[in-house]
Amino acid sequence: MPPSTARSVKSRRHAARFNDRRAPSPRWQFLRGFLKHPVMVGSIIPSSRTLIERMLKPVDWETTKLVVEYGPGVGTFTRPILEKLGDKGVLIAIDTNADFIRYLRESIPDERLVAVTGSAADVDQIVHDHGFDHADYVLSGIPFSTLPPGVGDAIGKATAKVLRPGGAFLVYQFSAKVFDFISPHFDRIDRGFEWINVPPAKLFWAWKSQSTGKGKA
Ligand SMILES: C[S@@+](CC[C@H](N)C(=O)[O-])C[C@H]1O[C@@H](n2cnc3c(N)ncnc32)[C@H](O)[C@@H]1O
């Protein structure tokens, strides 16, 4: 190998090592977020791939134009959603933690991703601000059982409003408390349980009625 090529390979390796040191891994970033806001983040370990695949299984990706994700954290679901979403689809990811949103913007260079610092309770406004009337699916990883009083109810109601008829609210949780917040607003809620996750998680798929065009709210 000529000395100049050897030098450039060496400097690329050095740059990669330097970048690795500067860009925290998703796990480290997630742990940092947990240590800073333990109640808001709610879990110390990101979701497993088995949980992700099971949660997203009922989604009809071919017809999906807009997915909204609540509480993306460091993007554990965000990346698989973008892998499955069509070229013209949009994913709006909403998190109250500005550090996570900055991390997502920097680490996922994908034009289909819109990362927003804000609360899931404001989903209707956020979706309209980005030029949409409705979302096809909303996915939530936020810890409903530790939300401040009133916020869980507000999120359940706002989500039923923002979904299109026939759309679904997909929720994974460690507590069943979320059921109280979503059951008043959805006619049909399918339930499941996933052992392969730390800790094992309760799963909910809440469907907005096709016929009435409304949630129950
Ligand atoms: C358990 S973490 C989920 C992380 C990731 N989705 C996963 O599956 O590993 C919960 C996330 O919800 C966010 N969060 C908490 N309350 C929220 C709210 N009202 N609106 C949006 N995000 C919220 C937290 O900042 C945190 O990033």
The ligand as an SDF file (V2000), in Angstrom:
LIG
                    3D

 27 29  0  0  0  0  0  0  0  0999 V2000
  -39.7890    4.1870   28.6720 C   0  0  0  0  0  0  0  0  0  0  0  0
  -39.2600    5.5470   27.6770 S   0  0  0  0  0  0  0  0  0  0  0  0
  -39.6050    4.8030   26.0900 C   0  0  0  0  0  0  0  0  0  0  0  0
  -38.3910    4.6880   25.2650 C   0  0  0  0  0  0  0  0  0  0  0  0
  -38.4960    3.9400   23.9440 C   0  0  0  0  0  0  0  0  0  0  0  0
  -39.6930    4.2750   23.1920 N   0  0  0  0  0  0  0  0  0  0  0  0
  -38.3730    2.4310   24.0750 C   0  0  0  0  0  0  0  0  0  0  0  0
  -39.2600    1.7220   23.6560 O   0  0  0  0  0  0  0  0  0  0  0  0
  -37.3750    1.9470   24.5640 O   0  0  0  0  0  0  0  0  0  0  0  0
  -40.5510    6.7470   27.8920 C   0  0  0  0  0  0  0  0  0  0  0  0
  -40.3730    8.0630   27.1110 C   0  0  0  0  0  0  0  0  0  0  0  0
  -41.5760    8.8300   27.2460 O   0  0  0  0  0  0  0  0  0  0  0  0
  -41.2270   10.2150   27.3100 C   0  0  0  0  0  0  0  0  0  0  0  0
  -42.4030   10.9500   27.8560 N   0  0  0  0  0  0  0  0  0  0  0  0
  -42.8500   10.9860   29.1340 C   0  0  0  0  0  0  0  0  0  0  0  0
  -43.9810   11.7230   29.2160 N   0  0  0  0  0  0  0  0  0  0  0  0
  -44.2800   12.1630   27.9420 C   0  0  0  0  0  0  0  0  0  0  0  0
  -45.3370   12.9430   27.3620 C   0  0  0  0  0  0  0  0  0  0  0  0
  -46.3300   13.4470   28.1080 N   0  0  0  0  0  0  0  0  0  0  0  0
  -45.3190   13.1840   26.0260 N   0  0  0  0  0  0  0  0  0  0  0  0
  -44.3070   12.6720   25.2500 C   0  0  0  0  0  0  0  0  0  0  0  0
  -43.2870   11.9380   25.7460 N   0  0  0  0  0  0  0  0  0  0  0  0
  -43.2640   11.6720   27.0740 C   0  0  0  0  0  0  0  0  0  0  0  0
  -39.9560   10.2050   28.1600 C   0  0  0  0  0  0  0  0  0  0  0  0
  -39.2090   11.3780   28.0120 O   0  0  0  0  0  0  0  0  0  0  0  0
  -39.2510    8.9650   27.6030 C   0  0  0  0  0  0  0  0  0  0  0  0
  -38.4240    9.2860   26.5080 O   0  0  0  0  0  0  0  0  0  0  0  0
  1  2  1  0
  2  3  1  0
  2 10  1  0
  3  4  1  0
  4  5  1  0
  5  6  1  0
  5  7  1  0
  7  8  2  0
  7  9  1  0
 10 11  1  0
 11 12  1  0
 11 26  1  0
 12 13  1  0
 13 14  1  0
 13 24  1  0
 14 15  1  0
 14 23  1  0
 15 16  2  0
 16 17  1  0
 17 18  1  0
 17 23  2  0
 18 19  1  0
 18 20  2  0
 20 21  1  0
 21 22  2  0
 22 23  1  0
 24 25  1  0
 24 26  1  0
 26 27  1  0
M  CHG  2   2   1   9  -1
M  END
$$$$
